Amino acid sequence: MATTVEKLAEQAMTLPTESRARLADLLVESLDTQELEHIDRLWVAEAKRRRDDVRKRRVKAIPGDEALQKVRDAIRRSNGISTRKHWRSTGRQPSTTQSAIQPLP
C-alpha cells in the first residue's frame, strides 16, 4: 500500500496549489472525528505550554517582524537565493505574512 500512497502523493504534488489545498482539506475532513479531537487537544496543550514558557521567561519572545526576517534570512541562506530578487522576478510584492509562507523556487 505504501507504494500506492507514494504514487498518489507524487501525482497530487503536480496539481495546482488551490487543488492541492482542496485535496488536503478533503483528506483532513475524512479523518476520524475522535482522532481530530485528540490532535486538537494536543495543539491546545502545546499552545498553553508555549504561553507558559513565555510568561515564566523560560524563553525569549521575539517580535513577529524580527522572527519573519530570521526565517527569510534562513531560507535565503539555505536556497542561495535572495528573497527580494525572487519577488521582483515574479512581479509581486508580498505582505509580511505572505513572504513568510510563500515557497521559493
Residue pairs with C-beta under 8 A, 6 or more apart in sequence:
12 20
12 23
13 20
15 23
28 36
50 59
52 58
53 59
54 61
62 70
64 96
65 96
68 96
68 99
68 100
71 100
72 83
72 99
72 100
75 83
75 104
76 82
76 83
79 104
81 104
81 105
83 99
83 104
86 104
86 105
87 93
87 94
87 99
94 102
